[in-house]
Amino acid sequence: MRGLKLAGQLGALALVLALLGLLVWKVVSDAEPAARVGERAPRFSLPRLEDEDNRAGLHSYPRSVRVVNFWATWCAPCREEAPLLQAAWEKYRSRGVVVIGVDTRDFVSDARGFVDRYELTYPNVYDGSGSLVEPWGVTGFPETFVIGRDGVIVDHIVGAIDDAEQIESAIEAAL
């Protein structure tokens, strides 16, 4: 009797482990690949922070070089690089470059306060749930992608932009 009970428990454990393995395999095999330099950027459409009734994404700026910056209000390096992104926007927008900020995993009111505090005039969208983190392969904040007019990622900056030359050289390469 005791041996039969032990065999039943081991069988149940094996079944649970097999089902767990199938679940992990399904999740991993269905995951979209992360955005990479040389590949097309993942599309998105999110509510704008400036006007939540309107949405924006890569499709909103066709034929433009797009600088997509993932940030959050609680991220100290994001606060440090915000003026550099604003300066790049002011310098390059007349040449068909748009900076798109993506506020991620944040409160919308905090994000709006951040935009006001740093006087950001480039478009910012709200991704409170972090739905773009996985498809874009964002591993931390901030991260910035520079996308050419053809929709292909030209550069990927992991971490804060340290100086104007860093973002300007990436933009120039995309132009």
C-alpha positions as MATLAB code, in Angstrom:
seq = 'MRGLKLAGQLGALALVLALLGLLVWKVVSDAEPAARVGERAPRFSLPRLEDEDNRAGLHSYPRSVRVVNFWATWCAPCREEAPLLQAAWEKYRSRGVVVIGVDTRDFVSDARGFVDRYELTYPNVYDGSGSLVEPWGVTGFPETFVIGRDGVIVDHIVGAIDDAEQIESAIEAAL';
ca = [
       0.000    0.000    0.000;
       2.779    2.365    0.965;
       4.610    1.727   -2.327;
       1.473    2.430   -4.330;
       0.964    5.774   -2.538;
       4.580    6.785   -3.196;
       4.282    5.811   -6.869;
       1.116    7.921   -7.189;
       2.810   10.943   -5.622;
       5.841   10.610   -7.886;
       3.587   10.245  -10.920;
       1.655   13.387   -9.968;
       4.907   15.301   -9.443;
       6.211   14.149  -12.838;
       2.988   15.284  -14.505;
       3.155   18.734  -12.860;
       6.797   19.149  -13.917;
       5.991   18.094  -17.475;
       3.135   20.603  -17.679;
       5.356   23.337  -16.240;
       8.008   22.511  -18.841;
       5.421   22.776  -21.630;
       4.267   26.152  -20.305;
       7.820   27.512  -20.206;
       8.513   26.210  -23.712;
       5.319   27.835  -25.045;
       6.111   31.214  -23.462;
       9.697   31.205  -24.731;
       8.814   30.035  -28.232;
       6.035   32.654  -28.601;
       8.124   35.581  -27.365;
       8.832   38.183  -30.005;
      12.496   38.858  -30.606;
      13.916   41.979  -29.003;
      14.675   44.969  -31.199;
      18.196   44.878  -32.639;
      20.404   47.198  -34.644;
      19.980   46.408  -38.328;
      16.401   45.154  -37.937;
      13.024   46.874  -38.276;
      11.827   48.611  -35.134;
       8.719   47.175  -33.463;
       5.640   49.271  -34.110;
       3.586   50.798  -31.319;
       0.741   53.191  -30.692;
       0.302   54.658  -27.211;
      -1.586   57.592  -25.681;
       0.283   60.874  -25.744;
       1.089   62.414  -22.381;
       0.211   65.861  -23.725;
      -3.217   64.717  -24.934;
      -4.319   61.231  -23.880;
      -7.155   61.260  -26.428;
      -4.539   61.133  -29.178;
      -2.089   58.336  -29.773;
       1.392   58.370  -31.243;
       3.986   55.876  -32.364;
       6.510   55.272  -35.103;
       3.722   55.381  -37.710;
       2.923   58.953  -36.652;
       6.213   60.179  -38.131;
       6.754   58.397  -41.452;
       9.847   59.332  -43.433;
      11.445   60.751  -40.274;
      14.474   59.670  -38.316;
      13.062   58.675  -34.940;
      14.847   58.710  -31.610;
      12.854   56.522  -29.202;
      13.828   57.047  -25.581;
      12.490   54.784  -22.816;
      12.395   56.619  -19.481;
      10.713   56.800  -16.076;
      10.353   59.572  -13.507;
      11.985   57.487  -10.769;
      15.114   56.979  -12.914;
      17.913   59.414  -11.919;
      19.895   58.994  -15.197;
      16.662   59.750  -17.106;
      16.499   63.133  -15.382;
      20.128   63.819  -16.299;
      19.708   63.032  -20.004;
      16.356   64.809  -20.526;
      17.992   68.177  -21.381;
      20.287   66.456  -23.922;
      17.303   64.873  -25.686;
      15.470   68.207  -25.702;
      18.543   69.894  -27.201;
      18.820   67.191  -29.891;
      15.118   67.644  -30.717;
      15.570   71.403  -31.085;
      18.703   71.014  -33.209;
      17.493   68.282  -35.579;
      13.720   68.557  -35.918;
      14.022   70.893  -38.914;
      15.976   68.072  -40.624;
      13.182   65.544  -40.179;
      14.210   64.055  -36.837;
      11.664   63.420  -34.108;
      12.380   62.410  -30.532;
       9.686   60.223  -28.987;
       9.792   59.712  -25.236;
       8.195   56.542  -23.873;
       7.366   56.882  -20.173;
       7.267   53.357  -18.782;
       6.003   51.778  -15.563;
       5.059   55.069  -13.996;
       2.070   57.099  -12.859;
       0.717   59.330  -15.628;
       0.542   62.347  -13.302;
       4.219   61.919  -12.370;
       5.133   61.584  -16.045;
       3.313   64.805  -16.942;
       5.103   66.565  -14.093;
       8.456   65.308  -15.421;
       7.684   66.635  -18.923;
       6.738   70.018  -17.453;
       9.713   70.179  -15.083;
      12.264   69.502  -17.826;
      10.322   71.563  -20.404;
      10.221   68.713  -22.893;
       8.536   69.777  -26.107;
       9.073   66.583  -28.092;
       6.253   64.006  -28.162;
       5.973   61.706  -25.160;
       3.733   58.665  -24.883;
       2.576   56.715  -21.843;
       3.288   52.996  -21.398;
       2.279   52.543  -17.778;
       2.117   48.759  -17.985;
       5.480   48.411  -19.724;
       3.994   46.656  -22.753;
       6.911   47.742  -24.962;
       9.699   46.539  -22.669;
       9.760   42.971  -23.998;
       9.338   43.592  -27.748;
      11.994   46.303  -27.638;
      14.294   44.297  -25.348;
      14.593   47.118  -22.828;
      16.687   45.895  -19.911;
      16.791   49.091  -17.845;
      16.145   52.786  -17.925;
      17.002   54.829  -19.808;
      17.497   53.187  -23.192;
      17.442   54.935  -26.543;
      16.981   53.621  -30.078;
      17.746   55.633  -33.214;
      15.655   54.529  -36.180;
      16.339   55.479  -39.793;
      13.737   56.781  -42.224;
      13.321   53.203  -43.503;
      12.246   51.937  -40.058;
      15.491   50.069  -39.379;
      17.274   50.534  -36.051;
      20.581   52.321  -36.628;
      21.814   52.623  -33.029;
      20.898   51.427  -29.543;
      22.194   53.316  -26.525;
      21.921   51.332  -23.288;
      21.972   53.591  -20.249;
      22.061   57.341  -20.048;
      23.213   59.551  -22.879;
      26.368   61.095  -21.433;
      26.880   64.049  -23.744;
      25.431   65.786  -26.782;
      28.034   64.241  -29.103;
      26.831   60.716  -28.299;
      23.239   61.305  -29.438;
      24.203   63.646  -32.275;
      26.583   61.104  -33.855;
      23.834   58.466  -33.723;
      21.353   60.875  -35.351;
      23.881   61.884  -38.029;
      24.440   58.200  -38.861;
      20.685   57.800  -39.394;
      20.400   60.899  -41.558;
];
